[in-house]
Amino acid sequence: MSVWHDVVGQPEAVATLSDPTAMTHAWLITGPPGSGRSNAAYAFAASLLCDDNGCGTCPHCRQVAARTHPDLAYLATERVIISIDEVRALVQKAYFSPSVSTYRVIVIEDADRMAERTSNVLLKALEEPPERTVWILCAPSEADLLPTIRSRVRSVRLRVPSIDTVATLLTQRHGISHDDARQAARLAQSHIGMAQRLALSPEAALRRAETVDLITGVTGVHDAVMAAARLLDIATADANALTKERDELELGQARASVGLGPDDPVPANMRTFFKSLEEQQKRRATRSLRDGIDRILVDVMSVYRDVLIQQLVESSRDHGDALINLEHADGVRALAARRSPEQALAAIAAIEQARERIASNVAPVLALEAMLIQASRQ
């Protein structure tokens, strides 16, 4: 099975990345969250490192899938931003010749998380590229990177896959019924990773359902303040669910690697190592919480999007299947009756402002409170 099989709903991008005449030393893969940027990046990397253009079954392809190929370097940061030291380390690797393949491939996920100073370190490597090194950057849009970097890469834009495309992928990967897979894809708004979580995790699905119920139930300032606190609790629980299992696995592997059992005390000469691991996990938890809050805000925005459809489309038959939150149609309908279209648009603007405030390090609970109070105004 070709490495391109899991790059769903992107025929134009696959055609470009598969075209040997389009080859260049640096690429930028852009697309909205859930469009499959990293999937496309690693499929492209496998096709470059494989002797058969990404067959999907050879040792090269399997090593890329496991992120263990000797000619693949990658950066998937677990911090809020990518550090300059991380990029410097990648730049050093870029000047090594390939060991077993034609190319050395370097992937940077979330390249938009680089500060300007860090981006300038990468820029120097792109200006004087090593002969057989290929850079693959991923970001939501070209505008998220410096103009000087954009001018030195070839861009490939991904689009949001259709609900049916995502549903088919879930069914093929996990054996989920088509109806359940389609519901998960609809609620996730075609975000592949979120659709997979909603389909496979009942807890994640319940948290999302509670979020929608909270938003449709806000009728005043008191409700808004209480809902903001609960939304933060939901985001925290969601983030903890994603990180707890991984943290425990990492700690267990670290203990086993130095010969310690689960309950053995850490020797003094190893405390620095375990302290560093603990700090790394805390940084990951911070980013995971921010990502969890942003997922909540995307769900909140979907509610007001449905409200606008209820308000602006005359025939209920026309918009019934267009709702994202179809299971909460009664609550959405009640909210639409309490708000005008202008107020719904103002609520969407307040959600965008909350996302910007949280990205600027405003306390999340304050940003959520301000957003919901603005959205609840009559």
Phi, psi and omega in degrees: 000128184298151178295343181278356185299323183272359175271084193272144174068023183229056185298321181293317180296316179298319179298319180293313182291337181271353185275111182296335180285347181267004189296137175213176188275346183213135183231151173232117178258117182243159178165159181293162178306135179088358181282346177098035181301310183292324176301315179295320182297314183283331173295318178296317178301316179297320180294330178282327184269342181279147177283348183236035174059033176092054182293332179091353184237342184285167179302323179299312182295320179293324179291322176295317179300325179270359181061036181240007182293135184295339180256014177245127171238143183213158178225112175238089190294144175254011178256172177292325176230160174276130183279156179294327179294323178297318180290321177301320179297320178294319180299320177299317180294332182298337184267003173277141176288151176301144183266323183228348184239178180289325185238160161254125186246133179236122181250131172241107173282152178053047180298342178291350180273008177273132172288167184300318180298319178292320179299326180292331174295316178294322183303319180299322179290327179285331179287328180235071187289137171300155191300318187239031176252135179240124176265137175232111179257148177235136179201158178298322180207164178298326183296346181280353180244160179298145177303325180293328176284317180302327182285350183246012179231159171261127185267140173232121184261130174263155178245166177289122179292157180288161178300317181295324179295315179294320180298318178298320178298315179298319180296317181291320183285320193237000179070023179284146177298153184297321181296315179294320180294321181291323177297315180297319180295321179294313181295329179275359181055043177069013173285113190299312181297317180291322178300320179296318179296315182295327181285327188257343183242105177301326180296318179297320179295321179293321178297320179293318180299320179295322178302312181296318179298321179298315184293316181289344181265357181284121180238352181195187185296317180300313178301320182296316181295315180295319180294323180299316179296320181290323177299321178294322176298317180296316179297321179295316179297320179295316179295318180297322179297326181283327188261333187299310183298319180293320180298315181295321178295315179299315181296318178297318179294321179295317179296316181296324183294337179249013174080025179257141174277172183303328185250004181288139176293150180277123178299155184301323184284354179248000185294326179298318179299312182288330175295320178296319178296318179298318180294321178298319180292326177294320178296321178295322179296322178298313179294320181298322179294316178300317178295323179295319177296319180295323176298320178299316182294326175296320177294320177298318179297326179297328178295312181288334171296316177295323178300315180297321177297317178300321185280326191258344178262124189291313186267126179298332178293334182285329187248358182304311181282349182274348181290139173283313183265060185299325181290345181245030186301323181295315179295320178296319180295320179294320178295320179297327179287333181274346186237152172270163175303324179296321178290324177296318177295322177296324178295318178297320176297322179294325178294315178299320179295323178296320179298318179294319180296316180295321176297336179266016175074022168290142179306125185306319183295324178291319179296320179292319178299312180300320180297312184287326176296316177299318182292334184270356182293137182281000000 
